[in-house]
Structure formats: C-alpha cells, structure tokens
Amino acid sequence: MLKKPQEPDNIAWQTRTRAPTAYDLALIEALETVMSDGTHDLPGIVRGLNALGCRTETGASWTETNFAAELKRLSA
C-alpha cells in the first residue's frame, strides 16, 4: 500500500490487550517518580517504590525478584 502524502502516519507504538487498571497506573506513576531522579538500577528502583509506599497488586513490598517477575508478567 502506498502512503499518500496528505495522510498522517499511523504508527502503533504500543499494543495492549486491555485498558490499564488502577494498579497499573499507580505503578507507572511510582516508576516515573523513582526514575525521574536518575535511579535506573534494579535495587534502587525497588527501594524507591517501597519508600513511596507503592506495593504489589497483592499488597506486598517490592523485592528485586517480584519486581522482575511483575515486569515480565505485564509485558506478556
């Protein structure tokens, strides 16, 4: 299919199988807060999430193990 110059690009940057939940949005906001100060290493992110009071979907504190598992689950 040829692109017509007058038509805007329609690039899909992200695909979702569902709308984000309140949990998803809270985790995103907490990650943005933690990472906005330059923290990008796994131990630092986990410490930052816990310091903010951000918890897992079941209410547990974050660990490096459950955070990595959650990112894998959410990206599937």
Secondary structure, 3 states (H helix, E strand, C coil): CCCCCCCCCCCCCCCCCCCCCHHHHHHHHHHHHHHHCCCCCHHHHHHHHHHHCCCCCCCCCCCHHHHHHHHHHHHC
